[in-house]
Amino acid sequence: ADVAMQSPFAVLTAIVAPAILTNACSVLSLGTANRIARVVDRTRTVMADMHQLPQGPYRANRESQLARLQQRASYLVRALRLFYAALG
């Protein structure tokens, strides 16, 4: 109560700060979800290409891309979980 009487901005800061942090976490969550969608789209494209290729260096390249996409998706899902935890 003493802090609120000393500074009129103390109450405003206590109200606005959580709203700003919640908004920031929401924006980060939306951006991460969009990145996951792009990884899924790229994975589907690479899989479709891979099924049409015979065994060889081009197919091995696609398999390498799939491994990297899987790792990227794993990182993004982990980040999204952390953003959701921060929102909570």
Order of alpha helices (4+ residues) and beta strands (2+ residues): alpha-alpha-alpha
